[in-house]
Amino acid sequence: MPVALIDAGGANLGSVRYALERLGIAPRIVRDADELARAGRIILPGVGAAAPAMAALRERGLDAALRKADVPVMGICLGMQLLYDSSEEGSVQCLGLIPGRVRRLLPTAGVRVPHMGWNPLRDVAGQPLLEGIRDGDCVYFVHGYAAPVGEDTVATCRHGETFSAIVRRGIHCGAQFHPERSAGPGARLLANFLRWQP
């Protein structure tokens, strides 16, 4: 199945590609909308800020192409945040594929922002996308913004406050953590996505 890996300037593009290659998949790096036409799966990775990432997607026509895509789409880290309606980070309008607004994590006593490190998943829903992933599995996060828990949340994490760690709405899903850097649970999520039939 052709897997399109969108290059929107995210620093994790290479590591996501290598993670997919370890699963036996050679993804096609996509930099413009026309290249999405034959994809069977689409992955939107991202590290950085929402406003420049959305600007890059718009400049290449990838925002409209992602909204029209009729195959499963996974956003990773910033890529997951871009699936939402908007983000507090720069007050930017995002793709609008998942309802809601991404919010800044608030530092509290003993809680540093950005959130960096390994944390356990909680409230893991029983569904094919999360097969083999359990409450307590630790995954690796690097982020200062997060989506609040809502009806599309299928796993959470707590760092001062509880936020969405994995979301799913229709054919769109996302991981706030970095599956490509999250050992077994991360590899399992990517493998599940590749065979997922939403």
N, C-alpha and C positions, 0 to 999 in steps of 0.2 A: 504494500500500500504506500503510495507516495506521501511523504511527510514534508510539509513546508515549514521551515524555520525562519521566522521573519527577522531580518536585520534592521532594527530601528535604532541602532547605536548603543545597545545595551552591552555592558562589559561582560556579561555572562554567556554571550552567544557561543563562544568556543567550548565552554564547559558543558553547556546543554547538548551541543553537537556530539561531544565525546561520550556523554552519558547515553545518548541514543545509539551511537555506534557500538557501545558495549552491549546493547540489547539486540544487536544485529541489524540495525536500521541506519541507512546512510541518508540523512535528511538533505533536502534541497534548500540552500540558502536563498531566501527571497528578498528582493530589494524594491520591487514595484508590483503594482496591482495585477498586471497581466500574468505574472508568474504564479498566482494563486489558483488559476483556472483549473488545473489538473490535480490539485491536492486532494488527498483522501483524509488527511488530518492537518491541522494548522496549530503551530505553537508560537506564542508571542512571549518571548522572554524580555526581561528588562531590568536594568539597574540604573538608577539616576533619578531625575526629577520628571514629574508628570507633564509639565508644560512643554519642554523641549521634545519629549518623546511623542506627544500628540502632534506637535508641529511637524516632526519628521514623518509621521504616518500620513498626515494630510498632504504634505508636499508630494508624496509619492502615490497618492490615491489609495493608500492601503486602508484608511479609515472607512471609506465607502465600501471597499471590497470585503472587509471583515464584517460589516453589517449585512452584506448580501450573501455571505458564505453559507452554504447549506450542509457543511460537514462539521464534525466536532472541532472545537477550538479550545485550547488550553492557554491561559495566561499564567506566567510565572513571575512572582515578586511584583515589580512595578507593572508587568504585563497583566497580572490579575487585577490590579487597581484600575488599569485603563479600561477594563471591561465594564466598569460602573458608569453611572450617569455623569458623575463629576467628582472632583477631588478638592479638598481644602488647600492642597499644595499648589499655590499659584492661582487658586480659584478657577481651575481649568475645567472646561466641558470635555468629557471623555467619550467613549464609544456608545454608551447607552444600551449595552447588551444585557446588563444586570441592573435592576433598579437600586438606587441608593447613592450615598455620598461617602467617599473615603475621607477619614478624619485623621488629624495628627494625634499620635500617641502622646499622652501627657506624662512628664516625669513626676514621680512622687518620691517620698523618702525611701531610699534603697533601690529605686528603680531608675535605671539610666535609659535615656533615649538619645540616639537610635538604639533599638533593640538588636543586639548582636549575640548570637550564640545558639546553643542547643536547648530546646525546650520540648516538653512532652505534648503530644496531641491529646485533646479531650473531646468528649461527646462525639466520637466517631460514629457516623451513621452506617447502618448495614445496607450497602448497595454495591453493585458491580464495580463502580469506579474505585471503591475503597476496599475491595477484596484483599484480605491478607494484611490490612493495616488496622492496628488496634489502639485503643486508649492506652496512653503511656509510652507509645513509640516516640522516640525523640528525633526531631528534625532540626535543620539549621536555618536560622532566620538572620536577615540583615535588613532592617527597615525602620523608618521613623513615622510612617503613616500606615493605617490599616482600615479595613472595612468592618463596621460594626456587625455584631451577630444579628442575623435576620432569617427570613424564611428560606433563603437560598444557601444558608450555612450548613455544611455537612461534617465539619470538624472545627473545633475551636482551639485556641491557645490562650494562656494567661501570662501577661507581662505587665503587672500593675493593674491592668484592666483586661477583660476577656474580649477577644476579637476573632474574626473569621480567619481560620487557618486554611481551610479548603471550602470552596463554594461550587455550586452546580445549579444551573438554570437551563433546562432544555439541553441543547447541544453545546452550551458554553460552560466551561469550568475553569477553576483557577486555584493555584496554590500560592499563599503568601510567602511560604518558605521556599528554599532552593532545593528541589528534589535532586538536582544534579550534584549536590554536595551533602545529601542526607542519607548516604549509605543505603542499607537494605530497604527501609520504608520509602525512600525517594525513588529508588529504582523500581520498586513495586508499583508506585503511583504512575510512573511513566509507562511501564509495561501494561498496566490496566487501561490507561488512556488509549494506547495503541490498538487495543482490541475491543474497546468500549463500544457498545451499540445502544446509544441513548434513545 
